[in-house]
């Protein structure tokens, strides 16, 4: 040891981590933990069974969303069928968020029709995605001979 230089010693990896942790109040441990979680996620992505489960979970979510949007679309159809024969100047009340708004049938009906059309196109897009994800799952199942 010479004059102004501090003494140096060789640290083992566990000592190094705990020394850094003490010096940075745990920030290093979080970084190491996050990087190890990322590497575990990358390994899981390469695992076909995990991929299959993830795809099937996404398919389930897509089916739930499609069912929800189908229900909304059916409500729009019912409202449209109810409003069609009515006079355009008649009052109609529409719930926008949590607010009930007074309009006329002539003002409300076009927006109901447009929303219904948007729901239909969204449902079609989700069905397309569901179909492709189900095909991916079937391909994985056939390739790796899963028993599910």
C-alpha angles and dihedrals in degrees: 000000000000130000112285100006118100119234113264127210135182113253127206114235092256091051090047093054094047091046091051090044092053090047095049101034095245099313091120093052090054090051092049091046092049092049091049090049090051092051090049090051091050090051090049091051089058091049107095094209092054090046090051092050091048092050091048091049090051090049090053091050091049091050091050092049092048090051091049093049091046088056091050090048091051090052089051090051091052092049091046092050090048095049098042098080095042127100112265092231094056117112118258127185120214128190109226108183103312095333125094108218126196115223137146124265089247090058096044102042098066092051091048090052092046092049090049090052091048090051091051093052092046091050090051091051091049091048089053091051091046091052093051093047091048089051090051090051092048090050091051091046092051094043096050097028097235117189097218 
